[in-house]
Amino acid sequence: MEKQQNAGMSILVKISGLSSFFVLMAIMAFAFISIFSMNSMSLKTAFIMAENKIRGDIVSFHYMIDHEYGTLSLTDGTLMGGGGGG
């Protein structure tokens, strides 16, 4: 009688241990996927922000130069200002 009870308990322990293991593995897999996704999204966001910042800086610089010196052009290797002088 005691042997049957121990056998039933042994199977129950094995099933619960195996179930716990698979649940733990699933949680670890989802954690890894979410960390990888967050890292990837953060990197993409940083690149987009840097690109927009550089574009804004270029437009601001162009506006500042245009306001200060007029339209600049390069003629025969000489930088010409808005008034035509070099």
C-alpha positions as a Markdown table, in Angstrom:
| # | Residue | x | y | z |
|---|---|---|---|---|
| 1 | Met | 0.0 | 0.0 | 0.0 |
| 2 | Glu | 2.8 | 2.4 | 0.9 |
| 3 | Lys | 4.7 | 1.6 | -2.3 |
| 4 | Gln | 1.7 | 2.6 | -4.4 |
| 5 | Gln | 1.3 | 5.9 | -2.5 |
| 6 | Asn | 5.0 | 6.6 | -3.0 |
| 7 | Ala | 4.8 | 5.9 | -6.7 |
| 8 | Gly | 1.8 | 8.2 | -7.1 |
| 9 | Met | 3.7 | 10.9 | -5.2 |
| 10 | Ser | 6.8 | 10.4 | -7.3 |
| 11 | Ile | 4.9 | 10.9 | -10.5 |
| 12 | Leu | 3.2 | 14.0 | -9.1 |
| 13 | Val | 6.6 | 15.5 | -8.1 |
| 14 | Lys | 8.0 | 14.7 | -11.5 |
| 15 | Ile | 5.1 | 16.3 | -13.3 |
| 16 | Ser | 5.1 | 19.4 | -11.1 |
| 17 | Gly | 8.9 | 19.8 | -11.5 |
| 18 | Leu | 8.7 | 19.4 | -15.3 |
| 19 | Ser | 5.9 | 21.9 | -15.5 |
| 20 | Ser | 7.8 | 24.4 | -13.4 |
| 21 | Phe | 10.8 | 24.0 | -15.6 |
| 22 | Phe | 8.8 | 24.7 | -18.8 |
| 23 | Val | 7.1 | 27.7 | -17.2 |
| 24 | Leu | 10.5 | 29.1 | -16.2 |
| 25 | Met | 11.9 | 28.5 | -19.7 |
| 26 | Ala | 9.0 | 30.3 | -21.2 |
| 27 | Ile | 9.4 | 33.3 | -18.9 |
| 28 | Met | 13.1 | 33.4 | -19.7 |
| 29 | Ala | 12.4 | 33.3 | -23.4 |
| 30 | Phe | 9.9 | 36.1 | -23.2 |
| 31 | Ala | 12.3 | 38.2 | -21.1 |
| 32 | Phe | 15.1 | 37.7 | -23.6 |
| 33 | Ile | 12.9 | 38.7 | -26.5 |
| 34 | Ser | 11.6 | 41.8 | -24.8 |
| 35 | Ile | 15.1 | 42.9 | -23.8 |
| 36 | Phe | 16.3 | 42.4 | -27.3 |
| 37 | Ser | 13.3 | 44.3 | -28.7 |
| 38 | Met | 13.7 | 47.2 | -26.3 |
| 39 | Asn | 17.4 | 47.5 | -27.1 |
| 40 | Ser | 16.7 | 47.5 | -30.9 |
| 41 | Met | 13.9 | 50.1 | -30.5 |
| 42 | Ser | 16.1 | 52.3 | -28.4 |
| 43 | Leu | 18.9 | 52.2 | -30.9 |
| 44 | Lys | 16.5 | 53.0 | -33.8 |
| 45 | Thr | 15.0 | 55.9 | -31.8 |
| 46 | Ala | 18.5 | 57.3 | -31.1 |
| 47 | Phe | 19.4 | 57.2 | -34.8 |
| 48 | Ile | 16.2 | 59.0 | -35.8 |
| 49 | Met | 16.7 | 61.7 | -33.1 |
| 50 | Ala | 20.3 | 62.2 | -34.1 |
| 51 | Glu | 19.4 | 62.4 | -37.8 |
| 52 | Asn | 16.7 | 65.0 | -37.1 |
| 53 | Lys | 19.0 | 67.0 | -34.9 |
| 54 | Ile | 21.7 | 67.1 | -37.7 |
| 55 | Arg | 19.1 | 68.1 | -40.3 |
| 56 | Gly | 17.9 | 70.9 | -38.0 |
| 57 | Asp | 21.4 | 72.1 | -37.4 |
| 58 | Ile | 22.2 | 72.2 | -41.1 |
| 59 | Val | 19.0 | 74.2 | -41.8 |
| 60 | Ser | 19.8 | 76.6 | -38.9 |
| 61 | Phe | 23.4 | 77.0 | -40.1 |
| 62 | His | 22.2 | 77.6 | -43.7 |
| 63 | Tyr | 19.7 | 80.2 | -42.4 |
| 64 | Met | 22.4 | 81.9 | -40.3 |
| 65 | Ile | 24.9 | 82.1 | -43.2 |
| 66 | Asp | 22.2 | 83.3 | -45.6 |
| 67 | His | 21.2 | 86.0 | -43.1 |
| 68 | Glu | 24.7 | 87.1 | -42.3 |
| 69 | Tyr | 26.4 | 86.9 | -45.7 |
| 70 | Gly | 23.7 | 86.5 | -48.3 |
| 71 | Thr | 23.7 | 83.7 | -50.8 |
| 72 | Leu | 27.1 | 82.1 | -51.1 |
| 73 | Ser | 28.5 | 80.4 | -54.2 |
| 74 | Leu | 31.7 | 78.8 | -55.3 |
| 75 | Thr | 33.0 | 80.3 | -58.5 |
| 76 | Asp | 36.4 | 79.1 | -60.0 |
| 77 | Gly | 37.5 | 77.9 | -56.5 |
| 78 | Thr | 36.6 | 81.2 | -54.9 |
| 79 | Leu | 33.8 | 81.6 | -52.4 |
| 80 | Met | 31.6 | 84.5 | -53.4 |
| 81 | Gly | 29.3 | 86.3 | -51.1 |
| 82 | Gly | 25.8 | 87.7 | -51.8 |
| 83 | Gly | 27.3 | 91.0 | -53.0 |
| 84 | Gly | 29.5 | 89.3 | -55.5 |
| 85 | Gly | 32.8 | 90.0 | -53.6 |
| 86 | Gly | 35.2 | 87.3 | -52.7 |
